[in-house]
Amino acid sequence: MSLTTHADAVAAREVLARLPKHHGPVRTPLLPVGDGTRPLLLKPESLQPTGAFKLRGALHATAVLDERTRSRGLVTYSSGNHARAVAHAGRVFDVPTTVVVPHSAPGSKVAAARSLGAEIVLVDVAERERRAREIAAENGAALIPPFDASAVIAGQATVGLEIAEDLRARGVSEATVLVPVSGGGLISGVGAALSGADVRTRLIGVEPELAADTRQSLRAGRRVDWPVRARTRTIADGLTAQPSELTFAHLAAFVEDVVTVTEEEIAEAVGYLARGPGLVAEPSGAVTTAAWLHRTRELPDTTTVAVVSGGNVDPALLVSSLGG
């Protein structure tokens, strides 16, 4: 099985840079927060045009398709952010897009994908991948998976390139990088990019206690399956997938450890990000900040980078997290 490399990340960035102006992902900064005693730098992927890092992988995977294949349309399956990203890619390349989403997906995320012109197909959560593959086969369309594809991972790897470059520009020679874990596409890409960087980093995944299949899998040395019903209990709706063989191989190669956070800690972190640095983060994107706030003893004593993976939060949940 071939792993994504630092060179693949660089090549993906070049592909994304050739997209029409204002259609590609933005280069998100590292934002310093805190009092300086425990340095924290936030990587706010919530500032992407579609509100999450998923745009990078979806656009790259679409861009590298041959034109004939791409013209037949795109199909994906997602609980929300990837759906919106693929719908955006379909609009950029002017091709039809179909998104298979579970009935439980947040209404705001589904509406966002529909507003970009995607056709929405609602199914039970356990049926979304199977149905997406059926539609792709029926229509001859290209399937753009949320994480289980090298082209998607390479697109997400551009997050890691930017982190390394910005750490170096700040004169930081050693850092801990916290990345949310679900299907593993983002942390796989970040790990690949950091593996060839000239900054010393320790890559640690973060996931909810209620969806801690990756932590258990890495410690067992093999993928451990959690039932869908167990994984979908968390408010972090974007972190309910499980790694594939491809992403688990990346995790085993690049990730030092995975820490978990509680539902209460996740909600608190959503409020912390909104009140402090002024970032709107969805629960899935706030888990890394929750780990920085509550798992100090489990983390290395270095400058910490927390990837805020998305900001498409349900308004009611945001208000609740703010205590209002």
N, C-alpha and C positions, 0 to 999 in steps of 0.2 A: 504494500500500500504506500503510495507516494504522498509525503507530507508537503504542505505549502512551505515555501522558503522565504527568506528575506528578499531575494531577487524577484520572486513572484509578487510580493507586496509592492516593490518599486515599479514593476511592470504594470500592475493594476492601477497605481496612481497615475501613470502616464496615460493609460486608456481613459480614465475618468477626466483627466485634464483636457482631453480633446473633445469632450461633450460641448454642445452649444452653451454659450454663456448664460448663467443664471439657472441652468437645468441640473448641474451636477451638485455633489455634496459640498458643504462649506468646510473650511479648515477651522475646526473648533479650537479655542485656546486652552491653556491650563490656567485656571483661576485660583489664586491663593486664598485660603480662608483660615480662620482660627487665630490664636494669639501668638503663634510662632513657637510655642514650646513643643508642640506636636505638629510639625509642618504637614499641611494637607493641600493638595492641588487637585481641583476638580476638572475633569475632562467632560464638558457638557454637550454630549451628543444630542441632548434634548433640543439644541438650537438648530438642528438640521431642518431643511424645508419641510420634511414630513414628520418632524418631531422625534426622530430616533435614528440610531446608527444604521438601521436596516437599509437605508437608502444606498449606502456604499455598495453593499453586496448585490442588491437587486439591479442597480444600474450597471455594475461591472459584468455580471452574468448575462445581462441582456445585450450589452455592447459587444461582447465577444462572440455572440451567435453569428452565423453567416446570415446574410440578408434574406435569403430565401426562407430559411427556417424561421427567422424572426417575423417575417411578414405573415406567417400563419397564426400569429398571436401567442400570448403568454398565459400560462396557468400556474397558480400556486395554491397553497393551503396555509392558513395562518390564523392566529387568534387576534391579530390586529395590526401591529406595526409593520410586519413584512407584507401584509396585504396592501397596506397603503403605499409602501415603497414600490412594490411591483406595479400597482396601478399608476404610480407616478412614472415609472419606466415605460409603461405602455403608452402613456400620453407623450412622453419625450420622443419616442420612436414611432408614434402614430400607428400603433397596432392594437387589436382588440385584446382585452385582458379579462380573464375569469378568475375569481378568487373563491375558494371553498373555505368557509369559516364555521366554527362550531356555534350552535345556538347560544352558548354561554358567553360568546365574545362580547366585550363592551360595546354598547350601541354607538358610542361616539367614534370608535375606531372603524366600525363597519360603515358608518355614514361617511367617514372621511374617504375611504376607498371607493365608495359608490360615487361620491362627488367628483372623483377624478375619472369617472367613466367606466369603472370596472363593473362587470356583471357579478353579482353576489349569489353564491349557492350555499344555503344553510344546511348543515348536517349535524349529527351527533359527533361529539369531540373525537371519539375513537374511529370515526369513519372518514375524517377529512383527507388524510393522505391517499387512501384507496380511491376515493371519489375523484380527487384531483388527477390522479394517474389515469383513471378511466376517461375523463374529459379530454385530457391531453392526447390520449390514443385515438379517441373518436374524431377529434378535430385536426389532428396532426400538428398541434400547438407545442410550443416548448415549455417544459416544466421547469420552473425556477423554485427549487426547494428553499425553505427558510434557512437551512444550515448545511445540509448533507450534499454539498457540491464544492469542488475545488475552486470554481470561479467565484462562488459566493464568499468562501473563506478568504480568498485573495483580496476581494473588495473590502471586507471587514478589516483585513490586515493593515490597511492604510491608517487606521486609528493608532496602531502601534508605532508606525513610522513617525507620526506627528508627536506622539508622546516622547519618544527617544530624542527627536530633534529639539523639542522645547525644553526637555530636561537639560540637555547639553548647553543650550543657549542660556539657561539659568545658572550654569555652573554646578549642576547637581550630578555627581558621579555615581551615586548609588541611591536606589529608590525601590520601594515596594509598590507594585501595581495591582490594584484590586479591580476585578472584572466580574460582572454578573454572569452566572452560568445557568443555561437552560439546555438547548440542543447543542451548544458548544461552539457555534460558528464564530462568534465574536472573540472568545478567549483563545480559540485555535489560531485565528488570524493575528491577534495581538502577540501571542506567543511566538509565532513564526517571524513576525517583524522584529521583535525584541531580540530574537536569537542571533541576529546578525548586526545588532546595534553596538555602538561603542560606549554605551552607558550600562553599568552593572545594575540589573534589575532582578527582583524576585517576584514571580507572577503567582498571585493567589486568587482563586475563585471565591465567589460569595453566592450562596443560595439560601432560600428560606428553609427553616427547620422542617416545614411541612412538605417540602419538595426536595429533600436532601439526597436524592438518588446518586448524584455525581460524587458527592463526598464518600458515600458508602462504596460506590464502585471503585474509586481510586484506591481506597484503603484495602479493598478485596483483591485488587489487581485484575478485575474483570467487570464487565457491565452487569449491574444488578437492576432488574426490572422492578419498578414500582407501579402498581395499578393506577390507571387514569384517575379513578375516584380519589385515591390518596393524594396524588400530585396536584389536583385542582382545588384543594381546600384553601390554598394561600390567596391573599389579596394581590400578590404579585402575579397577575394573570399571564404576563409575558415570560414567566420562568417555569412553565409546567411541562415543557417537552423534555425528552431524554436524549443524551448523546447517541449519535450513530456510531458504527464501527469506525468511520473515517474521523469524526471529531474526537472520539475517545482515544484514538491513536495519537492525535495531537495533544490531548490533555495529558496523557501518560508521558509524552516527550517533554512538554514545556511547563506544566503546572506543578508548583511546589506543594501546594495544599489547597484545601477548600474549607472555608469557615461558614458557619450558618448563623442566621439571625431569626429572631422571633417575629411574629406578626405585629406585636406592640412596638418593637424596636423599628420595624420597617415604617410603620405609620408615623412614629416620632421623627424619623429621618426625613420623611416627606415634608413635615412641618418645619424642621430645622433648615432644610434647603430653601424653603420659601421665605422664611422669616429672616435668615441670615444673608446668604449670597444672592437671594432674590431669584432662585431658580425654581421653575415649576417642574417637578419630577414625578413620574408615575412610580408606584411602589417597586416595580421591577428595576427601575433606574436608581432607586434610593437605597437598595440593599448594600451597596458598597460603602456609602456614607454611614449606614447603620452599623456596619462592621467596624469602621473607624471610631465611631462613638462608643461602641459597647464591647468590642473584642480586642482591646489594647493588649492584653496578656498573650493573645494568640498571634499577634502580628509582630514582625521585626521592627526594631526601634530605628527607623529611617524615615526620610521624607516619603510620604504616601501619596500616590496618585489614585483617585477614585473615579472610575469611569461611570458617569451618569448616563446610562444607555438610552433613556427615553423620557419624554415629558408629556405623553398623551394620557393624562390622568383624568378620571371621572371627576367632574366638578364637585359633586357631593362628597366624594372621598377626600378631595383636597380641603374643602371647608372643614370637614370633620378632623382632619389632621392638624389644622390650624387652631382647633379648639373653638370654632365658631359655628 
